[in-house]
Amino acid sequence: MAFIRAIGSMQRGIADLSNQNEELNSSMLNVNDFAARRAVGIDEARDDFHEARSTYQQSLESLNAEHRRALASEQDKEAFKQENEALKQKVIEHEARIEELGAENKRSTEAVEAVTKFLGQFGFGQQ
């Protein structure tokens, strides 16, 4: 009788272990399912990260190109400004030279007129 009780007790223990094993298997399946979904989520997150990084790189390259264009434009403006200032200085120098030549021409004309007048007193230069 004790033997039968022991066998019954063992059967109940085996049934409990079987139930626990099924629960453990179910839990493991849930963990595996969660891990698989998590891995898919990680893959998607990694893909999203790479896409965002690529977009960032493209934006950065575009911004750098725009900056280089703006810098070149500023340098061009500065070069044009310097060239314009140099041309203004040349104009000032040429205007001063024109005034000098005008004054020299006036003096020469006055000298020619004076010589002509002087020579005219002696009858030269008249027709």
Backbone hydrogen bonds, N-H to C=O, Kabsch-Sander energy under -0.5 kcal/mol:
donor,donor_aa,acceptor,acceptor_aa,energy
5,R,1,M,-2.5
6,A,2,A,-2.5
7,I,3,F,-2.4
8,G,4,I,-2.6
9,S,5,R,-3.0
10,M,6,A,-2.6
11,Q,7,I,-2.6
12,R,8,G,-2.5
13,G,9,S,-2.5
14,I,10,M,-3.0
15,A,11,Q,-2.6
16,D,12,R,-2.8
17,L,13,G,-2.9
18,S,14,I,-2.6
19,N,15,A,-2.7
20,Q,16,D,-2.9
21,N,17,L,-2.7
22,E,18,S,-2.5
23,E,19,N,-2.6
24,L,20,Q,-2.8
25,N,21,N,-3.0
26,S,22,E,-2.8
27,S,23,E,-2.8
28,M,24,L,-2.8
29,L,25,N,-2.5
30,N,26,S,-2.4
31,V,27,S,-2.7
32,N,28,M,-3.1
33,D,29,L,-2.9
34,F,30,N,-2.8
35,A,31,V,-3.1
36,A,32,N,-2.7
37,R,33,D,-2.7
38,R,34,F,-2.8
39,A,35,A,-2.7
40,V,36,A,-2.3
41,G,37,R,-2.6
42,I,38,R,-2.8
43,D,39,A,-2.7
44,E,40,V,-2.8
45,A,41,G,-2.8
46,R,42,I,-2.9
47,D,43,D,-2.7
48,D,44,E,-3.0
49,F,45,A,-2.7
50,H,46,R,-2.7
51,E,47,D,-2.5
52,A,48,D,-2.8
53,R,49,F,-2.9
54,S,50,H,-2.4
55,T,51,E,-2.6
56,Y,52,A,-2.7
57,Q,53,R,-2.7
58,Q,54,S,-2.5
59,S,55,T,-2.6
60,L,56,Y,-2.9
61,E,57,Q,-2.8
62,S,58,Q,-2.5
63,L,59,S,-2.8
64,N,60,L,-2.8
65,A,61,E,-2.5
66,E,62,S,-2.5
67,H,63,L,-2.5
68,R,64,N,-2.7
69,R,65,A,-2.5
70,A,66,E,-2.7
71,L,67,H,-2.9
72,A,68,R,-2.8
73,S,69,R,-2.7
74,E,70,A,-2.6
75,Q,71,L,-2.7
76,D,72,A,-3.0
77,K,73,S,-2.8
78,E,74,E,-2.7
79,A,75,Q,-2.8
80,F,76,D,-3.1
81,K,77,K,-2.6
82,Q,78,E,-2.6
83,E,79,A,-2.7
84,N,80,F,-2.9
85,E,81,K,-2.5
86,A,82,Q,-2.4
87,L,83,E,-2.5
88,K,84,N,-2.6
89,Q,85,E,-2.3
90,K,86,A,-2.3
91,V,87,L,-2.6
92,I,88,K,-2.5
93,E,89,Q,-2.6
94,H,90,K,-3.0
95,E,91,V,-3.0
96,A,92,I,-2.3
97,R,93,E,-2.3
98,I,94,H,-2.8
99,E,95,E,-2.4
100,E,96,A,-2.4
101,L,97,R,-3.0
102,G,98,I,-2.8
103,A,99,E,-2.7
104,E,100,E,-2.7
105,N,101,L,-2.9
106,K,102,G,-2.4
107,R,103,A,-2.5
108,S,104,E,-2.7
109,T,105,N,-2.9
110,E,106,K,-2.8
111,A,107,R,-2.6
112,V,108,S,-2.9
113,E,109,T,-2.8
114,A,110,E,-2.6
115,V,111,A,-2.9
116,T,112,V,-3.1
117,K,113,E,-2.8
118,F,114,A,-2.8
119,L,115,V,-3.4
120,G,116,T,-2.3
121,Q,117,K,-1.1
121,Q,118,F,-0.7
122,F,118,F,-0.5
122,F,119,L,-1.1
123,G,120,G,-1.1
124,F,119,L,-2.5
126,Q,123,G,-0.6
